[in-house]
Amino acid sequence: MTTLAAYAGLFAISLIAATILPAQSEAGLVALIVSGQYSTLLLVVVASVGNILGSLVNWLLGIGIERFRDRRWFPVGEVALNRAQRWYRRYGKWSLLGSWLPIVGDPITVVAGVMREPLPVFLLLVTIAKTARYAVLAVITLGIVG
């Protein structure tokens, strides 16, 4: 695999993994670190940027999705959407620090868009969460392999 392909693949899987589509970026990151052929720092940066941009896609979906709330095909029921909005009002922007979590992290970023979280605050908190997750994973991997 060429160096560019490895980084591009990691970026793509990290972006997809942060959207509502199912994907696993951590395995790709670990595999590339274990190979020893790539800069760990650059791998963490590439995975983080991809994952942050994927979360931005979710935020944008959240911004635009509420106008379809009353449609029959809308993927989230009225009760569930109201519950998510109440939850976000309660925990607010700080819940974005959990955006790295499996299962609940992606919906948090969508709800942040629905709730019109300001973009700079959104990006700052998501960047902290996503980058910290990949950095910790890299340190653990290097400690095991290393």
C-alpha positions, 0 to 999 in steps of 0.5 A, spaced: 500 500 500 502 506 498 503 511 503 498 516 500 493 510 500 494 508 507 493 516 509 487 517 504 484 510 507 484 512 514 481 519 513 475 516 509 474 510 514 475 516 520 470 520 516 465 515 515 465 512 522 463 519 525 457 519 521 451 515 522 453 510 517 456 504 521 464 504 520 470 502 525 476 507 524 480 505 530 482 498 527 485 501 521 489 506 525 491 501 530 493 496 524 497 502 521 501 504 527 502 496 528 505 496 521 511 501 523 511 504 516 507 510 518 508 516 522 504 515 528 503 523 529 500 524 522 496 518 523 493 521 529 492 527 525 489 524 519 484 520 523 482 526 527 481 530 521 477 525 518 472 524 524 471 531 526 469 532 519 464 527 519 461 530 525 461 536 522 456 532 517 452 530 522 452 537 525 449 540 518 444 534 518 442 536 525 441 544 522 437 542 516 433 536 519 428 539 523 424 542 517 422 535 516 420 533 523 412 532 521 414 528 515 411 520 515 418 518 513 422 522 518 427 517 521 426 519 528 419 519 532 417 526 535 417 523 542 425 521 541 426 527 538 423 531 544 427 527 549 434 528 545 433 535 545 431 535 552 437 531 554 441 536 550 438 542 554 440 539 560 447 537 559 448 542 553 455 543 549 459 539 554 456 533 552 460 534 545 466 531 549 462 524 549 462 525 541 467 519 541 463 514 544 460 508 540 453 508 539 451 515 542 457 519 540 454 520 533 447 522 535 450 527 540 453 531 534 446 531 530 442 533 536 448 539 537 446 541 530 438 541 531 439 545 537 443 550 533 450 549 537 454 555 535 459 552 530 466 554 533 464 551 540 462 545 536 468 544 533 472 546 539 469 540 543 469 535 538 476 536 536 478 535 543 474 529 544 476 526 537 483 527 537 484 525 545 481 518 543 485 517 537 491 519 541 490 515 547 489 509 542 496 510 539 499 511 546 496 504 548 498 501 541 505 503 542 505 501 549 503 494 547 507 493 540 513 498 543 
